[in-house]
Amino acid sequence: VYTVDLSTQIISEFISNDYSIYGFGINPQNGDLYLGEGSFSQASRIRRLSTDGTLIREYLGGIGTNGFLFYN
């Protein structure tokens, strides 16, 4: 996953290639990114990242986690 600085048009890697992303969501209140790594035989790993890409926490989700819902 990459970011693009719209003023300079510089492309930078945001999340390294060692994640197996199946789904993602962005918390509209704080901008945290939730990544679901798809597994179809066991619980999927969910990673919560800050807006700068730093890992905040890991969770286990259901099989094939690919979407997130945020309540205000």
Phi, psi and chi 1 to 4 in degrees:
 res  aa     phi    psi   chi1   chi2   chi3   chi4
   1 VAL       -  136.5  174.7      -      -      -
   2 TYR  -123.2  159.2  -66.1   86.8      -      -
   3 THR  -115.2  153.8   61.7      -      -      -
   4 VAL  -126.0  123.9  177.7      -      -      -
   5 ASP   -80.5  111.2 -176.1  -39.2      -      -
   6 LEU   -67.5  -25.7  -63.3  177.6      -      -
   7 SER   -77.8  -34.9   61.9      -      -      -
   8 THR  -106.1  -13.9   63.0      -      -      -
   9 GLN    61.3   29.4  -62.7 -174.7   -5.5      -
  10 ILE   -87.7  131.7  -66.4  175.9      -      -
  11 ILE  -100.2  129.7  -60.0  170.7      -      -
  12 SER  -131.3  147.6  -55.7      -      -      -
  13 GLU   -71.0  130.4 -175.2  177.5   59.6      -
  14 PHE  -101.4  -42.2  177.7   67.8      -      -
  15 ILE  -128.9  130.8  -60.3  170.6      -      -
  16 SER   -66.4  163.6   67.3      -      -      -
  17 ASN   -75.5   -2.3 -158.9   16.3      -      -
  18 ASP   -85.6    6.3   52.1  -31.2      -      -
  19 TYR   -93.8  141.3  -68.8  137.0      -      -
  20 SER  -107.4   79.5  177.5      -      -      -
  21 ILE   -75.6  125.7  -59.6  169.8      -      -
  22 TYR  -110.4  -27.8 -177.5   65.7      -      -
  23 GLY  -159.4  160.1      -      -      -      -
  24 PHE  -150.2  161.8   70.9   93.8      -      -
  25 GLY  -148.3  153.7      -      -      -      -
  26 ILE  -120.6  123.0  -60.7  172.8      -      -
  27 ASN   -70.7  116.1 -176.1  -29.6      -      -
  28 PRO   -68.7  -17.2   23.0  -30.0      -      -
  29 GLN   -79.7  -35.2  -68.0 -177.2  -33.9      -
  30 ASN  -131.1   -4.3   60.7   15.5      -      -
  31 GLY    81.6    1.9      -      -      -      -
  32 ASP   -61.3  142.9  -73.6   -5.8      -      -
  33 LEU  -103.9  130.6  179.8   63.3      -      -
  34 TYR  -110.9  123.7  -71.1   75.2      -      -
  35 LEU  -112.8  130.3  -56.7  176.3      -      -
  36 GLY  -103.6  124.4      -      -      -      -
  37 GLU   -98.6  114.5  -63.5 -171.8   22.2      -
  38 GLY   -67.6  124.3      -      -      -      -
  39 SER  -133.8  134.2  174.1      -      -      -
  40 PHE  -112.6   11.9  -61.0   96.5      -      -
  41 SER  -125.2   -7.4   59.6      -      -      -
  42 GLN  -157.6  179.4   59.4 -173.0    7.2      -
  43 ALA   -59.1  137.3      -      -      -      -
  44 SER   -81.9  151.3  -61.7      -      -      -
  45 ARG   -87.8  135.6 -177.4 -177.0  -29.3 -172.4
  46 ILE  -115.6  130.2  -62.3  169.5      -      -
  47 ARG  -116.7  133.0  -66.4 -177.5  179.8  178.3
  48 ARG  -105.5  123.3  178.2 -178.6  170.9 -163.4
  49 LEU  -119.0  148.5  -53.9  174.8      -      -
  50 SER   -76.8  175.8   66.3      -      -      -
  51 THR   -65.8  -16.4   56.0      -      -      -
  52 ASP   -99.2    5.8   67.6   -0.4      -      -
  53 GLY    92.1    4.1      -      -      -      -
  54 THR   -76.8  133.1  -57.2      -      -      -
  55 LEU   -66.8  125.1  178.7   66.0      -      -
  56 ILE   -95.5  -46.7  -64.1  171.9      -      -
  57 ARG  -164.2  155.0 -172.3  169.0  173.8 -165.6
  58 GLU  -115.9  145.1  -70.1 -172.8    0.7      -
  59 TYR  -133.0  166.1  -51.4   88.0      -      -
  60 LEU  -106.9  136.5  -72.2  178.7      -      -
  61 GLY  -117.7 -165.8      -      -      -      -
  62 GLY   -78.6 -174.8      -      -      -      -
  63 ILE   -73.4  128.8  -66.6  177.6      -      -
  64 GLY    68.8   37.9      -      -      -      -
  65 THR   -58.1  122.7  -57.6      -      -      -
  66 ASN  -143.6    9.0   68.8   -8.4      -      -
  67 GLY  -153.0  156.4      -      -      -      -
  68 PHE  -138.7  146.1  -59.2   90.4      -      -
  69 LEU  -126.2  131.9  177.3   63.7      -      -
  70 PHE  -119.0  131.2  -58.0   95.3      -      -
  71 TYR  -101.6  143.5  -69.7   99.9      -      -
  72 ASN   -82.3      -  -69.0  -25.4      -      -
